[in-house]
C-alpha cells in the first residue's frame, strides 16, 4: 500500500471518530438541557410535555398549601397566567408568597407542574433575569390590552371626558 493511501485511511478514520464524538456530545447535552418558561408560555403550550424545564415567576399570595408530610402546593404567576405547582421536599428558607421563584420539573398529566427542585431569590432586590423579563413582558401586554380597550370604548362613545375604564 502506498503512503498516500495510508494517509487517506488515517484521515477517514479520524473524521469518522470525530463525527462519533460530536454526536455523543450533542446527544448528552440535549438530554441535560433545561429551558426556562414563564406561566404564560406554559399556558400557550410552548413548554415541553415530557421534558424537564424550569418554570419561573412569583408565588401567588394566598396560594401556599402545606399537605401531608413534605408536600407543598402553590401557584406561580407572571401576573398574566398562573400554573399550579406541587413539590415534595424542604423549601428554601427564603421561599415565601409574593416572592420570585424558579422551579425545575415536569408538567404532570393533570396539568400540575411537578417540581423536583425549587429555588428562591437570595435577597430582597434580586430577581432572576428570566423571571424579570417574563414579568415585564406580561406587564407590557396587559398595559397594551388596557389601552386597546380604552380606545375601543372611546371610539364607540361609551366613555365621556374624564371617565375611566374599569
C-alpha beads as a LAMMPS data file, in Angstrom:
LAMMPS data file: protein, C-alpha beads

166 atoms
165 bonds

1 atom types
1 bond types

-500.0 500.0 xlo xhi
-500.0 500.0 ylo yhi
-500.0 500.0 zlo zhi

Masses

1 110.0

Atoms # bond

1 1 1 0.000 0.000 0.000
2 1 1 1.307 3.432 -0.870
3 1 1 1.940 6.096 1.768
4 1 1 -0.745 8.265 0.181
5 1 1 -3.368 5.553 0.657
6 1 1 -2.322 5.084 4.311
7 1 1 -2.722 8.836 4.956
8 1 1 -6.170 8.823 3.362
9 1 1 -7.153 5.814 5.515
10 1 1 -5.979 7.541 8.712
11 1 1 -7.796 10.707 7.664
12 1 1 -11.041 8.810 7.022
13 1 1 -10.818 7.023 10.394
14 1 1 -10.056 10.358 12.129
15 1 1 -13.052 12.102 10.524
16 1 1 -15.324 9.186 11.459
17 1 1 -14.080 9.228 15.071
18 1 1 -14.586 12.990 15.249
19 1 1 -18.126 12.592 13.910
20 1 1 -18.977 9.930 16.504
21 1 1 -17.509 12.052 19.325
22 1 1 -19.502 15.103 18.170
23 1 1 -22.712 13.066 18.028
24 1 1 -22.128 11.739 21.568
25 1 1 -21.520 15.237 22.979
26 1 1 -24.581 16.745 21.271
27 1 1 -26.755 13.823 22.394
28 1 1 -25.579 14.119 26.018
29 1 1 -26.093 17.895 26.112
30 1 1 -29.539 17.680 24.566
31 1 1 -30.838 15.352 27.254
32 1 1 -29.428 17.516 30.077
33 1 1 -30.620 20.948 28.926
34 1 1 -33.316 22.611 30.994
35 1 1 -35.054 25.592 29.386
36 1 1 -36.879 28.404 31.206
37 1 1 -40.595 29.083 30.617
38 1 1 -42.953 31.630 32.146
39 1 1 -46.521 30.714 33.192
40 1 1 -47.794 32.471 30.042
41 1 1 -45.598 30.281 27.838
42 1 1 -46.779 27.182 29.702
43 1 1 -50.421 28.264 29.210
44 1 1 -49.714 28.719 25.473
45 1 1 -48.360 25.114 25.382
46 1 1 -44.844 26.242 24.440
47 1 1 -43.298 24.188 27.256
48 1 1 -42.385 20.533 26.571
49 1 1 -44.802 17.915 27.864
50 1 1 -42.281 15.160 28.558
51 1 1 -39.043 17.039 29.204
52 1 1 -37.521 18.707 32.246
53 1 1 -37.832 22.519 32.216
54 1 1 -37.746 25.492 34.572
55 1 1 -40.835 27.475 35.495
56 1 1 -40.337 30.942 36.907
57 1 1 -42.457 33.752 38.269
58 1 1 -43.900 34.971 41.540
59 1 1 -45.536 32.803 44.185
60 1 1 -49.160 33.968 44.240
61 1 1 -50.326 35.470 47.539
62 1 1 -52.571 33.084 49.479
63 1 1 -51.772 30.059 47.302
64 1 1 -49.309 28.223 49.574
65 1 1 -50.800 24.969 50.919
66 1 1 -48.825 22.566 53.070
67 1 1 -50.049 18.991 52.727
68 1 1 -49.124 15.615 54.126
69 1 1 -45.509 15.235 55.217
70 1 1 -43.298 17.447 52.986
71 1 1 -45.724 18.039 50.093
72 1 1 -46.360 21.682 49.276
73 1 1 -48.691 23.157 46.661
74 1 1 -48.542 26.726 45.422
75 1 1 -49.285 28.812 42.329
76 1 1 -46.615 30.508 40.197
77 1 1 -47.818 33.576 38.291
78 1 1 -46.402 36.180 35.934
79 1 1 -49.461 38.400 36.567
80 1 1 -50.975 37.252 33.270
81 1 1 -51.290 33.476 33.741
82 1 1 -50.914 31.010 36.577
83 1 1 -49.525 27.479 36.916
84 1 1 -50.244 25.156 39.837
85 1 1 -47.091 23.593 41.303
86 1 1 -46.629 20.565 43.566
87 1 1 -43.325 19.992 45.344
88 1 1 -42.279 17.327 47.823
89 1 1 -39.246 18.320 49.816
90 1 1 -37.848 21.037 52.013
91 1 1 -38.402 24.523 50.653
92 1 1 -35.594 27.105 50.755
93 1 1 -35.652 29.402 53.800
94 1 1 -36.308 32.465 51.626
95 1 1 -39.318 30.902 49.869
96 1 1 -42.440 32.969 50.560
97 1 1 -45.651 34.167 48.932
98 1 1 -45.215 37.168 46.659
99 1 1 -41.526 36.350 46.105
100 1 1 -39.677 35.290 42.949
101 1 1 -39.183 31.573 42.433
102 1 1 -37.826 29.160 39.845
103 1 1 -38.995 25.551 39.970
104 1 1 -37.449 22.768 37.906
105 1 1 -39.553 19.778 36.963
106 1 1 -42.149 18.433 34.513
107 1 1 -45.796 19.005 33.728
108 1 1 -47.957 16.240 35.160
109 1 1 -50.830 14.619 33.250
110 1 1 -53.317 16.578 35.394
111 1 1 -51.829 19.951 34.342
112 1 1 -49.945 20.459 37.612
113 1 1 -46.229 21.231 37.387
114 1 1 -44.397 18.630 39.497
115 1 1 -41.226 20.292 40.757
116 1 1 -38.089 18.345 41.569
117 1 1 -36.214 21.444 42.760
118 1 1 -37.339 24.881 43.983
119 1 1 -35.034 27.894 44.019
120 1 1 -35.925 31.120 45.833
121 1 1 -34.392 34.551 45.418
122 1 1 -31.446 35.220 47.680
123 1 1 -32.108 38.812 48.781
124 1 1 -34.900 41.355 48.592
125 1 1 -33.558 43.133 45.499
126 1 1 -32.681 40.104 43.389
127 1 1 -34.957 38.560 40.807
128 1 1 -33.689 36.046 38.249
129 1 1 -33.320 37.754 34.836
130 1 1 -35.655 35.251 33.178
131 1 1 -38.392 35.952 35.738
132 1 1 -37.876 39.711 35.490
133 1 1 -38.120 39.580 31.667
134 1 1 -41.251 37.412 31.773
135 1 1 -42.945 39.749 34.279
136 1 1 -42.006 42.831 32.237
137 1 1 -43.359 41.214 29.051
138 1 1 -46.676 40.238 30.655
139 1 1 -46.979 43.718 32.197
140 1 1 -46.411 45.350 28.796
141 1 1 -49.016 43.074 27.200
142 1 1 -51.503 43.950 29.961
143 1 1 -50.917 47.692 29.522
144 1 1 -51.336 47.370 25.751
145 1 1 -54.565 45.415 26.247
146 1 1 -55.966 48.080 28.579
147 1 1 -55.044 50.818 26.083
148 1 1 -56.858 48.933 23.305
149 1 1 -59.979 48.572 25.490
150 1 1 -59.956 52.280 26.346
151 1 1 -59.518 53.229 22.692
152 1 1 -62.342 50.930 21.610
153 1 1 -64.640 52.303 24.320
154 1 1 -63.947 55.950 23.397
155 1 1 -64.456 55.223 19.689
156 1 1 -67.846 53.708 20.473
157 1 1 -68.778 56.730 22.540
158 1 1 -69.036 54.639 25.669
159 1 1 -66.918 56.934 27.812
160 1 1 -67.217 60.621 28.362
161 1 1 -64.392 63.037 29.098
162 1 1 -62.652 62.150 32.353
163 1 1 -64.273 58.712 32.722
164 1 1 -62.121 55.637 33.220
165 1 1 -62.489 52.079 32.024
166 1 1 -62.752 49.581 34.859

Bonds

1 1 1 2
2 1 2 3
3 1 3 4
4 1 4 5
5 1 5 6
6 1 6 7
7 1 7 8
8 1 8 9
9 1 9 10
10 1 10 11
11 1 11 12
12 1 12 13
13 1 13 14
14 1 14 15
15 1 15 16
16 1 16 17
17 1 17 18
18 1 18 19
19 1 19 20
20 1 20 21
21 1 21 22
22 1 22 23
23 1 23 24
24 1 24 25
25 1 25 26
26 1 26 27
27 1 27 28
28 1 28 29
29 1 29 30
30 1 30 31
31 1 31 32
32 1 32 33
33 1 33 34
34 1 34 35
35 1 35 36
36 1 36 37
37 1 37 38
38 1 38 39
39 1 39 40
40 1 40 41
41 1 41 42
42 1 42 43
43 1 43 44
44 1 44 45
45 1 45 46
46 1 46 47
47 1 47 48
48 1 48 49
49 1 49 50
50 1 50 51
51 1 51 52
52 1 52 53
53 1 53 54
54 1 54 55
55 1 55 56
56 1 56 57
57 1 57 58
58 1 58 59
59 1 59 60
60 1 60 61
61 1 61 62
62 1 62 63
63 1 63 64
64 1 64 65
65 1 65 66
66 1 66 67
67 1 67 68
68 1 68 69
69 1 69 70
70 1 70 71
71 1 71 72
72 1 72 73
73 1 73 74
74 1 74 75
75 1 75 76
76 1 76 77
77 1 77 78
78 1 78 79
79 1 79 80
80 1 80 81
81 1 81 82
82 1 82 83
83 1 83 84
84 1 84 85
85 1 85 86
86 1 86 87
87 1 87 88
88 1 88 89
89 1 89 90
90 1 90 91
91 1 91 92
92 1 92 93
93 1 93 94
94 1 94 95
95 1 95 96
96 1 96 97
97 1 97 98
98 1 98 99
99 1 99 100
100 1 100 101
101 1 101 102
102 1 102 103
103 1 103 104
104 1 104 105
105 1 105 106
106 1 106 107
107 1 107 108
108 1 108 109
109 1 109 110
110 1 110 111
111 1 111 112
112 1 112 113
113 1 113 114
114 1 114 115
115 1 115 116
116 1 116 117
117 1 117 118
118 1 118 119
119 1 119 120
120 1 120 121
121 1 121 122
122 1 122 123
123 1 123 124
124 1 124 125
125 1 125 126
126 1 126 127
127 1 127 128
128 1 128 129
129 1 129 130
130 1 130 131
131 1 131 132
132 1 132 133
133 1 133 134
134 1 134 135
135 1 135 136
136 1 136 137
137 1 137 138
138 1 138 139
139 1 139 140
140 1 140 141
141 1 141 142
142 1 142 143
143 1 143 144
144 1 144 145
145 1 145 146
146 1 146 147
147 1 147 148
148 1 148 149
149 1 149 150
150 1 150 151
151 1 151 152
152 1 152 153
153 1 153 154
154 1 154 155
155 1 155 156
156 1 156 157
157 1 157 158
158 1 158 159
159 1 159 160
160 1 160 161
161 1 161 162
162 1 162 163
163 1 163 164
164 1 164 165
165 1 165 166
